[in-house]
Amino acid sequence: MRLVVGTRPEAIKLAPVAQALAARGVRPSLILTGQHNLNPAEFDLGAFPATRLHCPGTENPHVHVRNVTLAVEMLLRQRPDLLIVQGDTSSALGGALAGFLAAVPVAHVEAGLRSHDVSMPWPEEEYRTAIDAQADLLFAPTPLAAANLRSEKVAGEIFVTGNTGIDALVKTRAELPPPRLHDRGLPRLLVTCHRRENWHAGLASVASALRQLADEGTASSDVLLHPNPHVSRTIEGLLGKCRGITLVAPCNQRKLASRMRECDLMLSDSGGVQEEAPALGVPLLVLREKTERPEALWSGNMRLVGIDTKLIVETVRNLLGDPVALAAMARPCLPYGDGRAGVRIAALIEQWLIGHSPATSPRPRSTGAARNS
């Protein structure tokens, strides 16, 4: 059994699955695509054998999909029982396409999330949908995600498991020291912004809102830089010399969780942050027009504000000026899982393996479509 790991979020979210499988005596190996430069030990994956493919991320994600597909397909000549991918990255799609082409069963962790708009997020909505269409096992984090899959009449088996990102967060949260006490001063915002659809006008619009909030004395901001050099350079150019705004080097999940607990309000376009903020009780404004994770909107932990400067400024002002509304958003909630998704997924995989020997032919797939993706 092999797990495809390309990015930091994939490593975080697949570690609970790998560990739960190992606890059941099913020891997976890793395929590290190289999309991000990962040290498996940093994610509690150091005990698992790993193959590095040296396929770094590219500005055009479709090119990276092709590179990963070709590289992983070479590794699948010795056919594993199952290939596991996670999420919606170019590494996940490339790995899944390689599995489809090599007639290897594919399991998709975090299946079924939909914004129902292929441009938001781009290309992730398209990639996740393409994986789901042909995967054999689909592990949906929420009932809504499972309903999306059923409405699309996917051929694979669908299971609601919770999100493994919450498993990782629960473990991290238990290891954190108490939040630091700060001189309150101005309210503190924590900001991340990196989605491809926000790379140009979006980043500039968000930066303008943060400058205005700082200049008028409404709030100061800690802006977390992204490992992607294009994004970090752009943000440094927009906000690098602004009073009341601090640029923070990229950090691991533990440091991010600590910073999240210590801010008054968070602004982010990250999918993972949308899952983590409600669990930590951090009020969140989502810098997107649409989200594939609406459950935290329903729980009241987050609001969509998009990237319009005026709307961001007005929403931050109103919330910081209304302690009751802000406190309502800060009630901890678990709309995406209870921290045991990895255990459930491992049990389902073990049960599936019992009924599917390596010699069993997988169901037919549309490999022509896969080759053109």
C-alpha positions in Angstrom: 0.0 0.0 0.0 1.3 3.4 -0.9 0.4 7.0 0.1 1.0 9.9 -2.2 2.3 12.9 -0.3 3.1 16.2 -2.1 2.4 19.1 0.1 2.6 20.0 3.8 -1.2 19.8 4.2 -1.2 16.4 2.6 1.5 15.2 5.0 -0.5 16.6 8.0 -3.7 14.9 6.9 -2.3 11.6 5.8 -0.2 11.0 8.9 -3.2 10.0 11.0 -4.1 7.4 8.3 -0.6 6.0 8.1 -0.3 5.7 11.9 -3.8 4.1 12.2 -2.9 1.6 9.4 0.4 0.7 11.1 -1.5 0.2 14.4 -3.6 -2.5 12.6 -0.5 -4.2 11.1 -0.9 -2.7 7.7 2.4 -0.8 7.0 2.1 1.7 4.1 5.0 3.3 2.2 5.2 6.9 1.1 5.6 8.4 -2.4 6.9 11.9 -1.8 6.3 13.8 -5.1 8.5 16.8 -4.2 5.8 19.4 -4.7 6.9 20.7 -1.3 10.3 19.9 0.2 9.2 17.7 3.1 10.9 16.0 6.0 8.6 13.1 6.9 9.8 13.1 10.5 8.4 16.6 11.0 4.9 15.1 10.3 5.3 11.9 12.3 5.9 10.0 9.1 9.6 9.3 9.6 9.0 5.6 10.4 7.6 4.8 7.0 9.7 3.9 4.0 9.6 6.6 1.4 10.4 7.1 -2.3 11.2 10.7 -3.5 10.2 11.6 -7.0 11.8 15.1 -7.3 8.8 16.7 -9.1 8.8 20.2 -7.6 5.7 22.4 -8.0 5.3 24.4 -11.2 3.6 27.7 -11.9 1.2 25.8 -14.3 -0.4 23.1 -12.1 -1.4 21.0 -15.1 2.2 20.6 -16.0 2.9 19.3 -12.5 0.0 16.9 -12.7 1.6 15.4 -15.8 5.0 15.1 -14.2 3.6 13.4 -11.2 1.5 11.0 -13.2 4.4 9.8 -15.3 6.7 9.5 -12.3 4.2 7.6 -10.1 3.1 5.3 -12.9 6.7 4.1 -13.2 6.6 3.1 -9.5 3.3 1.2 -9.9 4.8 -1.5 -12.1 5.0 -3.5 -9.0 1.3 -3.2 -8.3 0.4 -2.3 -4.7 -2.9 -3.4 -3.1 -4.1 0.3 -2.9 -2.9 3.8 -3.7 -4.1 6.5 -1.3 -4.3 10.2 -2.2 -5.5 13.1 -0.2 -7.4 16.3 -1.1 -7.2 18.3 -4.3 -3.5 19.1 -5.1 -1.7 18.5 -8.4 0.2 15.8 -6.6 -3.1 14.1 -5.5 -4.5 14.2 -9.0 -1.2 13.1 -10.6 -1.0 10.2 -8.2 -4.6 9.2 -8.8 -4.3 9.3 -12.6 -1.2 7.1 -12.3 -3.2 4.6 -10.3 -6.1 4.7 -12.8 -3.8 4.1 -15.7 -1.9 1.3 -14.0 -5.2 -0.4 -12.9 -4.3 0.1 -9.2 -7.3 0.7 -6.8 -7.3 4.3 -5.5 -8.6 5.6 -2.2 -9.4 9.3 -1.8 -9.1 10.9 1.6 -11.2 14.1 1.9 -13.5 13.3 -1.0 -16.7 15.1 -2.0 -15.9 18.8 -1.1 -17.6 21.1 -3.6 -17.9 24.8 -4.2 -19.8 23.9 -7.4 -17.7 26.5 -9.2 -14.6 25.3 -11.1 -13.0 28.7 -10.8 -13.2 28.8 -7.0 -10.9 27.3 -5.9 -8.9 26.9 -9.1 -7.7 24.3 -10.0 -8.6 22.4 -6.9 -12.3 22.1 -7.5 -11.6 20.5 -10.9 -8.9 18.2 -9.5 -10.9 16.9 -6.6 -13.9 16.2 -8.8 -11.7 14.3 -11.3 -10.2 12.1 -8.5 -13.7 11.4 -7.1 -15.1 10.4 -10.4 -12.9 7.3 -10.7 -11.7 6.5 -7.1 -12.6 3.1 -5.6 -12.9 4.3 -2.0 -14.1 7.7 -1.2 -13.7 9.0 2.4 -16.0 12.0 2.8 -15.3 14.2 5.8 -19.0 15.2 6.3 -22.5 14.1 5.4 -22.6 17.0 2.9 -19.5 15.8 1.1 -21.0 12.4 0.9 -24.2 13.8 -0.5 -22.3 15.6 -3.2 -20.7 12.4 -4.2 -24.0 10.5 -4.3 -25.6 13.3 -6.4 -22.7 12.9 -8.9 -23.4 9.1 -9.0 -19.7 8.2 -8.6 -18.9 4.6 -9.0 -16.7 4.1 -5.8 -17.8 3.2 -2.3 -18.6 6.3 -0.1 -18.0 6.5 3.6 -18.4 9.4 6.0 -15.3 9.5 8.3 -14.6 13.0 9.5 -11.6 15.0 8.4 -8.1 13.8 9.3 -6.9 17.4 9.6 -8.9 17.5 12.8 -7.1 14.4 14.0 -3.8 16.1 13.5 -5.1 19.4 15.2 -6.4 17.6 18.2 -3.0 16.0 18.8 -1.2 19.3 18.2 -3.6 21.2 20.5 -3.0 18.8 23.3 0.8 19.5 23.1 0.6 23.3 23.1 1.6 25.4 26.1 -1.0 27.9 27.5 -1.5 31.0 25.2 0.9 33.8 25.9 -0.4 36.9 27.6 0.0 40.1 25.5 -0.3 43.8 26.1 -3.6 44.1 24.4 -3.2 47.4 22.6 -4.9 47.2 19.2 -6.9 44.1 18.3 -4.7 41.6 16.5 -5.5 40.1 13.1 -3.8 36.9 11.8 -3.9 36.8 8.0 -3.0 34.2 5.4 -3.7 34.6 1.7 -2.3 32.3 -1.0 -4.9 30.9 -3.3 -4.1 31.1 -7.0 -7.3 32.9 -7.8 -6.1 35.6 -5.4 -2.5 35.9 -6.6 -2.9 39.3 -8.4 -5.8 41.7 -7.8 -6.9 39.7 -4.8 -3.6 40.0 -2.9 -3.5 43.7 -3.6 -7.1 44.2 -2.4 -6.5 42.3 0.8 -3.3 44.3 1.4 -5.2 47.5 0.9 -7.7 46.5 3.5 -5.0 45.6 6.1 -3.2 48.9 5.5 -6.4 50.9 6.0 -7.3 49.0 9.2 -3.8 49.7 10.6 -3.7 53.3 9.5 -7.0 54.1 11.1 -6.1 52.3 14.3 -8.8 49.6 14.1 -6.4 46.6 14.2 -2.8 45.6 13.6 -2.0 42.5 11.6 0.4 39.5 11.6 0.5 38.3 7.9 1.8 34.8 7.6 4.0 34.4 4.4 3.4 31.3 2.3 6.2 29.0 1.2 5.4 29.7 -2.5 8.0 32.4 -3.4 5.7 34.2 -5.9 3.1 34.7 -3.1 5.6 35.7 -0.5 7.4 38.2 -2.8 4.1 39.8 -3.7 3.0 40.2 -0.1 6.4 41.6 0.9 6.2 44.2 -1.8 2.7 45.2 -0.8 3.1 45.2 3.0 6.8 44.9 3.8 7.2 48.5 5.1 3.7 49.2 6.6 3.3 50.4 10.2 1.1 48.1 12.3 1.7 45.1 9.9 4.2 42.3 10.7 5.2 39.7 8.2 5.7 36.3 9.7 7.9 33.6 8.2 6.2 30.3 7.1 5.6 28.1 10.1 4.5 24.6 10.9 1.1 23.5 12.2 2.1 23.8 15.8 3.3 27.4 15.5 0.3 28.3 13.4 -2.1 26.8 15.9 -0.4 28.8 18.7 -0.7 32.1 16.7 -4.4 31.3 15.9 -5.2 30.9 19.6 -3.6 34.3 20.3 -5.3 36.5 17.7 -8.6 38.3 18.0 -9.8 37.6 14.5 -8.4 35.6 11.6 -8.6 36.3 7.8 -7.7 33.5 5.4 -8.4 31.9 2.1 -7.0 28.6 3.3 -9.1 25.4 3.2 -7.2 23.9 6.2 -7.7 27.1 8.3 -11.5 26.8 7.7 -11.4 23.4 9.3 -9.0 24.3 12.2 -10.4 27.7 13.2 -13.8 26.5 14.5 -12.1 23.7 16.4 -9.8 26.2 18.1 -12.6 28.7 18.7 -11.0 31.4 16.4 -13.4 33.7 14.6 -12.7 33.5 10.9 -13.4 35.7 7.9 -12.9 33.7 4.7 -11.2 35.7 1.8 -13.2 33.9 -0.9 -16.5 34.4 -2.6 -17.4 30.7 -2.3 -16.3 27.8 -0.1 -16.3 24.0 -0.5 -16.4 23.8 3.4 -19.7 25.6 4.2 -20.3 23.6 7.5 -18.5 26.3 9.6 -20.7 29.0 8.0 -23.7 27.1 9.4 -22.1 26.7 12.8 -21.5 30.4 12.9 -17.7 30.2 13.3 -16.9 31.9 10.0 -18.2 34.3 7.4 -17.4 34.8 3.7 -16.1 38.3 2.9 -14.3 37.7 -0.4 -11.5 40.1 -1.4 -13.3 43.4 -1.7 -11.4 46.0 0.3 -14.4 47.9 1.5 -16.3 44.8 2.6 -13.2 43.4 4.5 -12.7 46.7 6.3 -16.4 47.1 7.2 -16.7 43.5 8.4 -13.6 43.7 10.6 -14.7 47.1 12.1 -18.2 45.8 12.9 -17.0 42.6 14.5 -14.3 44.2 16.6 -16.8 46.7 17.7 -19.4 44.1 18.7 -18.0 41.8 21.4 -21.2 39.7 21.6 -21.0 38.9 17.8 -17.3 38.1 18.0 -17.8 35.9 21.0 -20.5 34.0 19.2 -18.0 33.2 16.4 -15.4 32.2 19.0 -17.3 29.2 20.4 -15.3 26.1 19.7 -17.1 23.7 17.4 -16.3 20.6 15.4 -18.2 20.7 12.1 -15.6 18.7 10.3 -15.0 15.7 12.6 -14.2 14.5 16.1 -10.5 13.6 15.7 -10.9 9.9 14.9 -11.1 10.0 11.1 -7.8 8.2 10.7 -8.9 5.3 12.8 -12.2 5.0 10.9 -10.4 5.1 7.5 -7.8 2.5 8.6 -10.6 0.1 9.7 -12.5 0.6 6.4 -9.3 0.0 4.4 -8.5 -3.1 6.4 -12.0 -4.4 5.8 -11.8 -3.6 2.1 -8.4 -5.4 1.7 -9.9 -8.6 3.2 -12.3 -8.7 0.3 -9.9 -7.6 -2.5 -6.8 -9.7 -3.1 -4.0 -8.2 -5.3 -5.1 -10.5 -8.1 -8.6 -9.1 -8.1 -9.2 -7.0 -11.2 -10.4 -3.5 -10.4 -13.5 -2.2 -12.0 -13.1 -0.7 -15.5 -12.1 3.0 -15.8 -12.1 5.6 -18.5 -8.4 5.7 -18.9 -8.7 7.8 -22.0 -10.2 10.7 -20.0 -7.4 10.3 -17.5 -4.7 10.6 -20.1 -6.3 13.9 -21.3 -6.6 15.5 -17.9 
